[in-house]
Amino acid sequence: MKQTQMWTYICVIFVTLSQCSACRWLGRYRMVSADSLTLLEKMGGHPGAVKVRVPGHLYNLIGDAKVEDQVRFLVLTLDQIINLMDAKEHMNPEQWKLEEYFLKDLHRQSSELKECVAQYQKPSHMESYEIIRHFRILKKSLKKEKYSSHAWEQIRRAVTTHLQRMEIIANNANKSLARV
């Protein structure tokens, strides 16, 4: 009986430590996000000159949310960016390698954050719906403009803005976790 209790305690400690270490990855988020932004910049064009609407009110709302909601939002947004940017057949062949590295960075961020999210309950639906709708609109505009270089500049600008705003959210979530 005592041996069973001991193994139960060891399992509980292991699970607790692994969940905490997954959320500690938020401290490294800024570095990986900076790599993603650099790769996005290297893909070409001048996305800074293009204006694109990003749901700023949603980022303000998430900025005031609980840490678990912030992390879930980061995962959802990363997955939407991956879905949007994964269009090799419509990209310039010279950009394929950069895009591949960019998508690997995003997949890494998403998978690391998903480990952290696994310990939380289900996400709220309003933020999920709004961000998914926003990325659907971006995807439709990309298709409507037949994947032109101007359309890709708009997409890169939108993704750049999202990644910058997400970095702020990740930094805030990391600070909140450090206080706990």
N, C-alpha and C positions, 0 to 999 in steps of 0.2 A: 504494500500500500504506500509506503513512504517513497519507494522508488518511482511510482507512478506520479505522485505529487511533485517530486523533484523534476521529472521530465516535463510536466505541465508548466511549472515555473520557468524552466529553461526556454520552452517554446514561447511563452508569453513575453519574456524578455527579448528573445530574438525577433519576434514579430514587431514589437514596439520599437526596437532599435532600427530595424530595417525601414519602418515607416518614417521615422524621424530623419534618417539619412537621405531618403528620397526627397524630402522637402528641403533639406539643406542644399540641394542642387541649385535652388534659386539663387544662391550666392554666386554661382558661376554663370548664371543666365546672361549677365551683361557681356561677358567675354564672348560667348558663343553668338549672341545676338549681334555684337559688333562685327564678327566674321561674316555673318549673313548680310549685314548692311554693306560691307565692303564688296562682297561678291555681287550683290545686286547693282552696286555702282559700276562695277567692271563690266556688267552685261551690256553697257553702252547706252547711247542716247543721252538726253539731258532731261531726266525726269523732274528735276527741280523747277524747270520752267513751265511745267504743265500743272494746271490746277485740277484737283480731283476732290470730290466731297467724301469725307469720312465721317461716320456717325460719332461726332465728338461728344454728344450728350450721353451716348452709351458708355464711352470711356469715363466720363465724369461720374456716371452712376456706379460703374464697376469700381472706380477708385475709392468710393466710400463703402463698398461692400465688405463682407467677411473675407478672410484670407482664402478659405476653401472656394468661395464663389469667384474670387480673382484668379485663382489657379485654374479652375475649370474653364473660365473665360479665355485664359491664355491658350489652353489646349485646344479648345474649340476654334479659336481664331487661327492658330497655327495650322490646324487641319484644313481649314477653309483656304488659307494661303497656298498650302501644298496642292490642293485640288485645283486652284486657279492657275498656278504656275506650271503645273505638270502638263505641258502641251508641246512636246518636242517636235511633233510633226508639223507644227506651225511656226517654229522658231528658225532663226538663221542658224545653219550648221556650225558656225564659229562659236555660237553661244551655248551649244549643247553641253559642252564640258563644264562651263561655268554654272549652267543651270543644274547640272547633275550634282555638283558640289554644294550649291545653294540648297537644293532639295534635301541632300543628306544632312546638312546643318539643321534644317527645319524638322526633319524626321527625328533627329537626335533630341532636339529641344522638346518636341512633342512626346516622345517616348519617355524621357526622363520625368517630365511633368505628369504624365499619365500614372506613373508609379506613385507620385505624391497624391494625385486625385483619387486613387483607388481606395484610400481610407475614408473618403467623405461620402455623403449621401448623394442622391441624384441632383442634377443641376436645375436651376429655375428656368422656366420655358421662355419667358419674355426676352431675356438677353440672347438666348440661343436663337430664337426666331429672328430677331432683328439683325444679328450678325450674319446669319445664313442668308437672309434676304439681301443684305448689302453685297455679299460676294456673288450671289446669283446675278444681280444687276451688273456687276463688273464683268462677269463671264459673258453675259448677253451682249454687252457693249463691245467686248473683244471679238465675239463672233460677228456682230453686226458690221464692224469695220474690217472684217475679213483678215484678222490678225496682222494688220498693217503695223509698220514700225511706230507710227504715232499712237496706235492703240496700245502697243506694248509699253511705250513710254508712260502712258496714263496708268497702266497696271503697275508698272514699277514704282511710280510715284505714290500710288495708293498703298502698295505693300510697304514701301519705305516709311510712310506715315504710320501705318499700323504697327510696324516693328518698333518704331521710336516710342509710340504711346504704350505699347506692351512692355517695353523695357522699364518705363516708369512704374507700371503696375507691378511688375515682378520685383522691382526694388522695394516698393512699399510693402508687398507681401513678405519679402525676405526680412525687412525690418520688424514687421509684426511678429513673425515667427521667432526672431531673435529675442524678443521681449518675453516670450512665453517660457 
